[in-house]
């Protein structure tokens, strides 16, 4: 499988699937697909389990801002085939997961190289900080692609290293302990033009940020 992000102002993802390979993508994210590639719809969560687990998985997907259904694209021919997809914003962020803790903003998961579990995480700190109480929790071993605006900023935090972040720029947190994310409410933040709260994030782990405010982009769309 070969995945390549292309473009400048608006970026898309080109995926070359070799024979026997599959790729998972959000419904509505395909730009075009080779007609010989097969597509089938699967449940985002709960596949292969009882009805109760499937129903719970569907509820979690809906609350986390994710579609209940996901599209599996497979190459069942004997030669390479191509597909192109895009997110709802102007760029895509690739993140390689290897079973570590990973959360992103609601609705920002776009696609992945293999099937992952997209669930729900509640965060009191996120609610108090202005990011909202619900996050997407993504679990699995795959490269996932997330929505972003422009080229993302990635900040690797060492153990006990802390940064203060405008919550409207946060795309995802990788390997960050949820207890190490706190809302910092100060009058000084308002005087500095950053709003009432800045999120305090402590490592170790990786912070993925959008160069433009995600809140502003949604308000203007």
MITITOR-347784 format. One line per 8 residues: their letters; for each residue x, y, z of N, C-alpha, C. Coordinates in Angstrom, 1 decimal, padded with zeros to 4 digits. Example, Ala and Ser with C-alpha at 12.3 -4.5 7.8 and 13.67 -1.06 7.14 Angstrom:
BEGIN
as	013.2/-005.7/007.8/012.3/-004.5/007.8/013.2/-003.3/007.8; 012.8/-002.2/007.1/013.7/-001.1/007.1/012.9/000.0/007.9
This chain:
BEGIN
xxxxxxxx	000.8/-001.2/000.0/000.0/000.0/000.0/000.9/001.2/000.0; 000.5/002.2/-000.8/001.3/003.5/-000.9/000.3/004.6/-000.7; 000.5/005.4/000.4/-000.3/006.6/000.7/000.5/007.8/000.5; 000.0/008.8/-000.2/000.7/010.1/-000.4/-000.3/011.2/-000.3; 000.1/012.2/000.5/-000.7/013.5/000.6/-000.2/014.4/-000.5; -001.0/014.9/-001.3/-000.6/015.8/-002.4/-001.4/017.1/-002.3; -000.9/018.1/-003.0/-001.5/019.4/-003.0/-000.8/020.5/-002.2; -001.3/021.7/-002.3/-000.7/022.8/-001.5/-001.7/023.5/-000.6
xxxxxxxx	-002.5/024.3/-001.2/-003.5/025.0/-000.4/-004.6/024.0/000.1; -005.1/023.1/-000.8/-006.0/022.1/-000.4/-005.4/020.7/-000.7; -005.3/019.9/000.3/-004.6/018.6/000.1/-005.5/017.4/000.1; -005.1/016.5/-000.7/-005.9/015.2/-000.8/-004.9/014.1/-000.5; -005.5/012.9/-000.4/-004.7/011.7/-000.1/-004.9/010.7/-001.3; -003.8/010.4/-001.9/-003.7/009.4/-002.9/-003.3/008.0/-002.3; -004.1/007.0/-002.6/-003.8/005.6/-002.1/-003.7/004.7/-003.2; -002.6/004.0/-003.3/-002.4/002.9/-004.3/-002.6/001.6/-003.5
xxxxxxxx	-003.6/000.8/-003.9/-003.8/-000.5/-003.2/-003.2/-001.6/-004.1; -002.3/-002.4/-003.5/-001.8/-003.6/-004.2/-002.9/-004.7/-004.1; -002.7/-005.8/-005.0/-003.7/-006.9/-004.9/-003.8/-007.5/-003.5; -005.1/-007.6/-003.0/-005.4/-008.2/-001.7/-005.4/-007.2/-000.6; -005.1/-005.9/-000.8/-005.1/-004.9/000.2/-006.4/-004.2/000.4; -006.7/-003.7/001.6/-007.9/-002.9/001.9/-007.6/-001.6/002.6; -008.5/-000.7/002.5/-008.3/000.6/003.1/-009.7/001.1/003.6; -009.7/001.7/004.8/-011.0/002.2/005.4/-011.1/003.7/005.4
xxxxxxxx	-012.3/004.1/005.0/-012.5/005.6/004.9/-013.9/006.0/005.3; -014.0/007.2/005.8/-015.3/007.8/006.2/-016.2/007.9/005.0; -017.5/007.7/005.2/-018.4/007.9/004.1/-018.4/009.3/003.7; -018.4/009.5/002.4/-018.4/010.9/001.8/-017.0/011.5/001.6; -015.9/010.8/001.9/-014.6/011.3/001.8/-013.9/011.0/000.5; -014.5/010.1/-000.3/-013.9/009.7/-001.6/-014.1/010.8/-002.6; -012.9/011.1/-003.3/-013.0/012.1/-004.4/-013.2/011.3/-005.7; -012.4/010.2/-005.9/-012.7/009.3/-007.0/-012.0/007.9/-006.6
xxxxxxxx	-012.5/006.9/-007.3/-012.0/005.5/-007.0/-012.0/004.8/-008.3; -010.9/003.9/-008.5/-010.9/003.1/-009.7/-012.1/002.2/-009.7; -012.8/002.0/-010.8/-014.1/001.2/-010.8/-013.9/-000.2/-010.5; -012.6/-000.7/-010.6/-012.4/-002.1/-010.3/-012.2/-002.4/-008.8; -012.0/-001.3/-008.0/-012.0/-001.5/-006.6/-013.4/-001.8/-006.0; -013.4/-002.7/-005.1/-014.7/-003.1/-004.5/-014.9/-002.3/-003.2; -016.2/-001.9/-002.9/-016.5/-001.1/-001.7/-017.7/-001.8/-001.0; -017.5/-001.9/000.3/-018.5/-002.4/001.2/-018.6/-001.6/002.5
xxxxxxxx	-019.8/-001.6/003.0/-020.0/-000.8/004.2/-020.0/-001.7/005.5; -019.3/-001.3/006.5/-019.2/-002.0/007.7/-019.6/-001.1/008.9; -019.9/-001.7/010.0/-020.1/-000.9/011.3/-018.8/-000.4/011.8; -018.8/000.8/012.2/-017.5/001.4/012.8/-017.1/000.6/014.0; -018.0/000.3/014.9/-017.7/-000.5/016.1/-018.7/-001.6/016.2; -018.3/-002.7/016.9/-019.3/-003.7/017.2/-019.3/-004.9/016.2; -018.4/-004.9/015.2/-018.4/-005.9/014.2/-018.1/-007.3/014.8; -018.8/-008.3/014.6/-018.5/-009.6/015.1/-019.0/-009.9/016.5
xxxxxxxx	-019.7/-008.9/017.1/-020.2/-009.1/018.5/-021.7/-009.2/018.5; -022.2/-009.3/019.7/-023.7/-009.4/019.9/-024.4/-008.1/019.6; -025.7/-008.2/019.5/-026.5/-007.0/019.1/-026.3/-005.9/020.1; -026.3/-006.2/021.4/-026.1/-005.2/022.4/-024.8/-004.4/022.3; -023.7/-005.2/022.0/-022.4/-004.5/021.8/-022.5/-003.7/020.5; -023.1/-004.2/019.5/-023.2/-003.4/018.2/-024.0/-002.1/018.4; -025.1/-002.2/019.2/-025.9/-001.0/019.5/-025.1/000.0/020.3; -024.4/-000.5/021.3/-023.6/000.4/022.2/-022.5/001.1/021.3
xxxxxxxx	-021.8/000.3/020.4/-020.8/000.9/019.6/-021.4/001.9/018.6; -022.6/001.7/018.1/-023.2/002.7/017.3/-023.5/004.0/018.0; -024.0/003.9/019.3/-024.2/005.1/020.1/-023.0/005.8/020.4; -021.9/005.1/020.7/-020.6/005.8/021.0/-020.1/006.5/019.7; -020.2/005.8/018.5/-019.8/006.5/017.3/-020.5/007.8/017.0; -021.9/007.7/017.3/-022.7/008.9/017.0/-022.3/010.0/018.0; -022.1/009.7/019.2/-021.8/010.7/020.2/-020.4/011.3/020.0; -019.5/010.5/019.5/-018.1/011.0/019.2/-018.0/011.8/017.9
xxxxxxxx	-019.1/011.9/017.2/-019.1/012.7/016.0/-018.7/011.9/014.8; -018.6/010.6/014.9/-018.2/009.7/013.8/-019.4/009.1/013.2; -019.3/008.7/011.9/-020.4/008.0/011.3/-020.5/006.6/011.9; -021.7/006.0/012.0/-021.9/004.7/012.5/-021.3/003.7/011.5; -021.3/004.0/010.2/-020.8/003.1/009.1/-019.5/003.6/008.5; -018.7/002.7/008.1/-017.4/003.0/007.5/-017.3/002.2/006.2; -016.6/002.8/005.2/-016.4/002.2/003.9/-015.1/001.4/003.8; -015.2/000.1/003.5/-014.0/-000.7/003.3/-013.8/-000.8/001.8
xxxxxxxx	-012.6/-000.3/001.3/-012.3/-000.4/-000.1/-011.2/-001.4/-000.3; -011.4/-002.4/-001.2/-010.5/-003.5/-001.4/-010.1/-003.7/-002.8; -008.9/-004.2/-003.0/-008.4/-004.5/-004.3/-008.4/-006.0/-004.5; -009.4/-006.5/-005.3/-009.5/-008.0/-005.5/-009.0/-008.4/-006.9; -008.2/-007.5/-007.5/-007.7/-007.8/-008.9/-006.2/-008.2/-008.7; -005.5/-008.4/-009.8/-004.1/-008.8/-009.7/-003.2/-007.7/-010.1; -003.6/-006.4/-010.1/-002.7/-005.3/-010.3/-003.1/-004.1/-009.4; -002.2/-003.2/-009.3/-002.4/-002.0/-008.4/-003.5/-001.1/-009.0
xxxxxxxx	-004.3/-000.6/-008.0/-005.4/000.3/-008.3/-005.4/001.6/-007.4; -006.0/002.7/-007.9/-005.8/003.9/-007.2/-007.1/004.5/-006.7; -007.1/005.2/-005.6/-008.2/006.0/-005.1/-007.7/007.3/-004.5; -008.5/008.3/-004.5/-008.2/009.6/-003.9/-009.3/010.1/-003.0; -008.9/010.6/-001.8/-010.0/011.0/-000.9/-009.5/012.4/-000.2; -010.4/013.0/000.4/-010.1/014.3/001.1/-011.0/014.3/002.4; -010.6/015.2/003.3/-011.4/015.5/004.5/-012.3/016.7/004.3; -012.9/017.1/005.3/-013.8/018.3/005.3/-013.1/019.6/005.3
xxxxxxxx	-011.9/019.6/005.8/-011.1/020.8/005.9/-010.0/020.8/004.8; -009.0/021.6/004.9/-008.1/021.8/003.8/-006.9/020.9/003.8; -006.7/020.1/004.9/-005.5/019.3/004.9/-005.8/018.0/005.6; -004.8/017.1/005.6/-004.9/015.8/006.3/-003.6/015.5/007.1; -003.8/015.0/008.3/-002.6/014.7/009.1/-002.5/013.2/009.3; -001.3/012.6/008.9/-001.1/011.2/009.1/-000.5/010.9/010.5; -001.1/009.9/011.2/-000.6/009.6/012.5/-000.5/008.1/012.6; 000.7/007.6/012.9/000.9/006.1/013.0/000.6/005.7/014.5
xxxxxxxx	-000.4/004.8/014.6/-000.8/004.2/015.9/-000.2/002.8/016.1; 000.3/002.6/017.3/000.8/001.3/017.6/000.3/000.9/019.0; -001.0/001.1/019.2/-001.7/000.7/020.4/-001.6/001.6/021.6; -001.0/002.8/021.4/-000.9/003.8/022.5/-002.2/004.6/022.6; -002.3/005.3/023.7/-003.5/006.2/023.9/-003.5/007.3/022.8; -004.7/007.5/022.2/-004.9/008.5/021.2/-006.3/009.0/021.2; -006.4/010.3/021.3/-007.7/011.0/021.2/-007.6/012.1/020.2; -008.7/012.4/019.5/-008.8/013.6/018.6/-010.1/014.3/018.8
xxxxxxxx	-010.2/015.4/018.2/-011.5/016.2/018.3/-012.6/015.4/017.6; -013.8/015.6/018.0/-015.0/014.9/017.4/-015.0/015.1/015.9; -015.2/014.0/015.2/-015.5/014.1/013.8/-014.2/014.3/012.9; -013.0/014.2/013.5/-011.8/014.5/012.8/-011.1/013.3/012.2; -011.6/012.1/012.5/-011.1/010.9/011.9/-011.6/010.8/010.5; -010.7/010.6/009.5/-011.1/010.5/008.1/-010.9/009.1/007.5; -009.8/008.5/007.7/-009.5/007.2/007.1/-008.3/006.5/007.9; -008.1/005.3/007.5/-007.0/004.5/008.1/-006.6/003.4/007.2
xxxxxxxx	-005.3/002.9/007.4/-004.8/001.9/006.5/-005.3/000.5/006.9; -005.9/000.4/008.1/-006.6/-000.9/008.5/-007.7/-000.4/009.5; -008.6/-001.3/009.8/-009.7/-001.0/010.6/-009.3/-000.7/012.0; -009.8/000.4/012.6/-009.5/000.8/013.9/-010.9/001.0/014.7; -010.8/001.0/016.0/-012.0/001.2/016.8/-012.1/002.7/017.1; -013.2/003.3/016.7/-013.4/004.7/017.0/-014.5/004.8/018.0; -014.1/005.2/019.2/-015.0/005.3/020.3/-015.2/006.6/020.9; -015.5/006.7/022.2/-015.9/007.9/022.9/-015.1/008.0/024.1
xxxxxxxx	-014.6/009.2/024.4/-013.9/009.5/025.7/-014.5/010.8/026.2; -014.9/010.8/027.5/-015.4/012.0/028.2/-014.2/012.7/028.8; -014.2/014.0/028.8/-013.1/014.8/029.4/-013.7/016.0/030.1; -013.7/016.0/031.4/-014.1/017.2/032.1/-013.1/018.3/031.9; -011.8/018.0/031.7/-010.9/019.1/031.5/-011.1/019.7/030.1; -011.5/018.9/029.1/-011.8/019.5/027.8/-013.0/020.4/027.8; -014.0/020.0/028.6/-015.2/020.8/028.7/-014.9/022.1/029.4; -014.1/022.1/030.5/-013.8/023.3/031.2/-012.9/024.2/030.4
xxxxxxxx	-012.1/023.6/029.5/-011.1/024.3/028.7/-011.7/024.9/027.4; -013.0/024.5/027.1/-013.6/025.0/025.9/-013.6/024.1/024.7; -013.0/022.9/024.9/-012.9/022.0/023.7/-014.1/021.1/023.6; -015.0/021.1/024.6/-016.1/020.2/024.7/-015.7/019.0/025.5; -016.8/018.3/026.0/-016.5/017.1/026.9/-016.3/015.8/026.1; -016.6/015.7/024.9/-016.6/014.5/024.1/-015.4/014.5/023.1; -014.6/013.5/023.1/-013.5/013.3/022.2/-013.7/012.0/021.5; -013.0/011.8/020.3/-012.9/010.5/019.7/-011.7/009.8/020.2
xxxxxxxx	-011.9/008.6/020.7/-010.8/007.7/021.1/-010.6/006.7/020.0; -009.4/006.7/019.4/-009.1/005.8/018.3/-008.1/004.7/018.8; -008.4/003.5/018.6/-007.6/002.4/019.1/-007.3/001.4/017.9; -006.0/001.0/017.9/-005.6/000.0/016.8/-004.2/000.2/016.4; -003.8/-000.6/015.4/-002.4/-000.5/014.9/-002.6/-000.2/013.4; -002.4/001.1/013.1/-002.6/001.6/011.7/-002.1/003.0/011.6; -002.0/003.5/010.4/-001.8/004.9/010.1/-003.2/005.5/009.9; -003.5/006.5/010.7/-004.8/007.1/010.6/-004.6/008.5/010.0
xxxxxxxx	-005.6/009.0/009.3/-005.6/010.3/008.7/-006.7/011.2/009.3; -006.3/012.4/009.8/-007.2/013.3/010.5/-007.4/014.6/009.7; -008.5/015.2/009.9/-008.8/016.5/009.3/-007.9/017.6/010.0; -007.4/018.6/009.2/-006.7/019.7/009.8/-006.9/020.9/008.8; -006.4/022.0/009.3/-006.4/023.2/008.4/-004.9/023.5/008.1; -004.5/023.4/006.9/-003.1/023.7/006.6/-002.2/022.6/007.1; -000.9/022.9/007.0/000.1/021.9/007.5/000.1/021.9/009.0; 000.0/020.7/009.6/-000.1/020.7/011.1/001.2/021.0/011.8
xxxxxxxx	001.0/021.4/013.0/002.2/021.6/013.9/002.2/020.4/014.9; 003.4/019.7/015.0/003.5/018.6/015.9/004.5/019.0/016.9; 004.2/018.9/018.2/005.0/019.2/019.3/005.2/017.9/020.2; 006.5/017.4/020.2/006.8/016.3/021.0/007.2/016.7/022.4; 006.5/016.3/023.4/006.7/016.6/024.8/007.5/015.5/025.5; 008.6/015.9/026.2/009.3/015.0/027.0/008.6/014.8/028.4; 009.0/013.9/029.2/008.4/013.6/030.5/008.5/014.9/031.3; 007.3/015.3/031.9/007.1/016.5/032.7/007.3/017.8/032.0
xxxxxxxx	007.5/017.8/030.7/007.5/019.0/029.9/006.0/019.5/029.7; 005.8/020.8/029.9/004.4/021.3/029.9/004.4/022.5/028.9; 003.3/022.5/028.1/003.0/023.7/027.2/001.6/024.1/027.5; 001.3/025.4/027.2/000.0/025.9/027.2/-000.5/026.2/025.8; -001.7/025.7/025.5/-002.2/025.6/024.1/-003.6/026.3/024.1; -003.8/027.1/023.0/-005.1/027.6/022.7/-005.9/026.3/022.3; -007.0/026.0/023.1/-007.8/024.8/022.8/-008.4/024.7/021.4; -008.6/025.9/020.8/-009.2/025.9/019.4/-008.2/025.4/018.3
xxxxxxxx	-006.9/025.2/018.7/-005.9/024.7/017.7/-005.6/023.2/017.9; -006.1/022.6/018.9/-005.8/021.2/019.2/-006.5/020.2/018.3; -005.8/019.4/017.5/-006.3/018.4/016.7/-006.4/017.0/017.4; -005.2/016.6/018.0/-005.2/015.3/018.6/-004.1/015.3/019.6; -004.2/014.3/020.5/-003.2/014.0/021.6/-002.8/012.6/021.5; -001.5/012.3/021.3/-001.0/010.9/021.1/-000.1/010.5/022.3; -000.5/009.5/023.0/000.3/009.0/024.1/000.3/009.9/025.3; -000.6/010.9/025.4/-000.8/011.8/026.5/-001.7/011.2/027.5
xxxxxxxx	-001.3/011.2/028.8/-002.2/010.7/029.8/-003.3/011.8/030.0; -004.6/011.4/030.0/-005.7/012.3/030.1/-005.6/013.2/031.4; -005.0/012.6/032.4/-004.8/013.3/033.7/-003.8/014.5/033.6; -003.0/014.5/032.5/-002.0/015.5/032.2/-002.5/016.6/031.3; -003.8/016.7/031.1/-004.4/017.8/030.4/-005.3/018.5/031.3; -005.0/019.8/031.5/-005.8/020.6/032.5/-006.2/021.9/031.9; -007.3/022.4/032.3/-007.7/023.8/031.9/-007.1/024.8/032.8; -006.5/025.8/032.2/-005.9/026.9/032.9/-006.7/028.2/032.8
xxxxxxxx	-007.5/028.5/033.8/-008.4/029.7/033.7/-007.7/030.8/034.4; -007.4/031.9/033.6/-006.8/033.1/034.2/-007.3/034.3/033.5; -007.4/035.4/034.2/-007.8/036.7/033.6/-006.7/037.2/032.6; -005.5/036.8/032.9/-004.3/037.1/032.1/-004.5/036.6/030.7; -005.1/035.4/030.5/-005.4/034.9/029.2/-006.3/035.8/028.4; -007.3/036.4/029.0/-008.2/037.3/028.3/-007.4/038.6/027.9; -006.6/039.1/028.8/-005.8/040.3/028.5/-004.8/040.0/027.4; -004.3/038.8/027.2/-003.4/038.4/026.2/-004.1/038.1/024.9
xxxxxxxx	-005.4/038.1/024.9/-006.2/037.9/023.7/-006.4/036.4/023.4; -006.2/035.5/024.4/-006.3/034.1/024.1/-007.6/033.5/024.7; -008.5/034.3/025.2/-009.7/033.7/025.8/-009.5/033.4/027.3; -010.5/032.9/027.9/-010.4/032.7/029.4/-009.5/031.5/029.7; -009.4/030.5/028.9/-008.7/029.3/029.3/-007.7/028.9/028.2; -006.5/028.5/028.7/-005.5/027.8/027.9/-005.3/026.4/028.4; -005.2/025.4/027.5/-005.0/024.1/028.0/-003.6/023.8/028.4; -003.4/023.3/029.6/-002.0/022.9/030.0/-001.8/021.4/029.7
xxxxxxxx	-000.9/021.1/028.9/-000.6/019.7/028.5/000.8/019.3/028.9; 000.9/018.2/029.6/002.2/017.7/030.1/002.5/016.4/029.5; 003.8/016.2/029.1/004.3/015.0/028.5/004.6/013.9/029.5; 005.0/012.8/029.0/005.4/012.6/027.6/004.3/012.3/026.6; 004.5/012.6/025.4/003.5/012.4/024.4/003.7/013.4/023.2; 002.8/013.3/022.3/002.8/014.1/021.1/001.5/014.9/021.0; 001.6/016.2/020.7/000.5/017.1/020.5/000.4/017.6/019.1; -000.7/017.4/018.4/-000.9/017.8/017.0/-001.8/019.0/017.0
xxxxxxxx	-001.4/020.0/016.4/-002.1/021.3/016.4/-002.4/021.8/015.0; -003.5/022.5/014.8/-003.8/023.2/013.6/-003.2/024.6/013.6; -002.6/025.0/012.5/-002.0/026.4/012.5/-003.1/027.5/012.6; -004.3/027.1/012.2/-005.4/028.1/012.3/-006.5/027.5/013.3; -007.2/028.4/013.8/-008.2/028.0/014.8/-009.3/027.2/014.2; -009.5/026.0/014.7/-010.6/025.2/014.2/-012.0/025.7/014.5; -012.1/026.5/015.6/-013.4/027.1/015.9/-013.7/028.2/014.9; -012.8/029.0/014.5/-013.0/030.1/013.5/-013.4/029.5/012.2
xxxxx	-012.7/028.4/011.8/-013.0/027.8/010.5/-014.4/027.2/010.5; -014.9/026.7/011.5/-016.3/026.2/011.6/-017.3/027.3/011.6; -017.0/028.4/012.3/-017.9/029.5/012.4/-018.0/030.2/011.1; -017.0/030.2/010.3/-017.0/030.8/009.0/-017.5/030.0/007.8; -017.7/028.7/008.1/-018.1/027.8/007.0/-019.6/027.8/006.9
